[in-house]
Amino acid sequence: MSFDAEWAQHKAAVLAQQSPAMRLNHAPSDGSVPGSPAGSLVAGATSINGNANLLIEIAALLHEGRPDGDAGTMARAPRAHGDVSAQVLRFAQFADDQFKDTIGLFAALATRLKTTGTDFAGVDDDTARSFLGSLLASGQYVKPEAK
């Protein structure tokens, strides 16, 4: 049996054991599973703002769990060789820089996502106003008896 045939057999066996909601890479084409790519894209201001709040919470949790400044003190001279101490200090500075960049990135993404949520709400409101305006401008009232 070739590798491709055996791989296909294993994939089929795994797919047969999974529920339709758990098939991440094999979304049904009819869109019957909520959130599948085949379904329609639904975005709302509440979900956008919720995701922005989640990013802020992640940034806050990361900040609370920030690296301890004294973690590298055990590797300083005279406890460790001077070269080791220098490399540990260099790595600690690099890690701190990366940590601050990550926190800043999450905060910036959250801010941008909140701005997007506000813009989305404005566009959604404009669309609703436009629809109602065109309905009122070009619509005709038909009496129920005349239908």
N, C-alpha and C positions, 0 to 999 in steps of 0.2 A: 504494500500500500504506500502510495507516495505521501509526502509531507502535506501537500495541499489537500488531498482527499482526507487524510487523518484530521487535519486542522478543521476542515469543514464539518466532519463528523462530530468533533468535540464542540464546536460552536452550536451545532444543531441540538446537541444534547443539553447544553447549558441553556439555550433559548427556550427549550421545551419545559424546563423547570422553573423559569422566571414568570412572574406575573407581567401583564402588559405595562403596568405603571413603572416597572423596574427596568425596562429595556431602554437604556440610555442612548446607545448608538444605533438603535433600530426602531425609530419612532414609526408608528403606523401611518400610512399615507392618508387615511380618512380623517385624522385629527380626533379620534375618539378618546385619546388619553389627554386629560387636561395638561396644558403646558407643552404639548408636543409642537415641534416645528411646523407640522402640517396644519395646525390650527391657526387662528388669527392672532396677531400680536396685540396684546392688551396692556396698555400702560396707564397708570393713574397717578394723580398727584400724591395720593396716600402711599402708594408703593414706592414712589421715587423718594418721598420725604422719609419713609421708613428705612430705606436703604442708606440714605444720608445719615440718619441717626445711628444706624448700625456701624457705619464707618467711624463716626465720632466715638462710639463706645469701644470699638477695637483700638483706636488710637489711645483712648484713656487707659484701657487695660494694659496696653503695651507700655505706656508711660509709668504706670504703677509697678510694672514688673521690670523696670529698666535695670540695666546691668549695675551691679554694685561697684562703686568706685574703689573700694578696698579689696576687690577680688584678686587683683594682681600684686598685692603687697607681699605675698609669700614668695614671689619670684624676684624680689628686689635684692640687691646686694645688701648685706653680706650673706644672706640666706642662699642666694644663687649666684652663679657666675655673672659677671658684668655683661657679657654678650647676651646671655639668656634674659637678664633683666631689661636690657635695651629692646630686645625683640618682643617681650611681653608688653612693655609700655607702648611700643609701636602698634602692636595688634590691638591693645585696649583702646588706643586713640582711634584706630580705624573702625573698630566695632562701635564705638560711641558715635562716630560720624555717620556710619551706616544706620544706626538706630535712630538718630535724630532725623536723618533724611526720610526714613520710613514713616516716622510719626508725622513729619511735615507733609509727606505725600498723602497719607490717609486724611489728614485735616484739609488739604487742598482739594482732594477728590470729593470729600463730603461737602465742602463749600460750593464746588462746581455743581454737584448733584442737586443741592438745595436751590441753586440758581436755575438749574434746568427744570426743577419741579415748579418753581414760580413761573417760569416762561411757559411751561406746559399748561399750567392752569390758565394763564392769559390766552394762549392759543385756543384752548378748549372753550373758554368763555366766548372768545371772538367767533369761533365756529358755531356755537349754539346761537349767538345773537344774529349771525348772518343767516342761519337756517330759519330762525323765527321771523326775521325781517323779510326774507324772500317768500316765506309762507304767507305772511300777512299781506305782502304787496301783490303777489300773483295768485293767491288762493281765492276760491269762490265758495260762498256758503251755499250748501245744498240742503234744502229742508228734508227731514227724514221721510216725509210722505212722498217726495219726488224721486226717491232712490229706486 
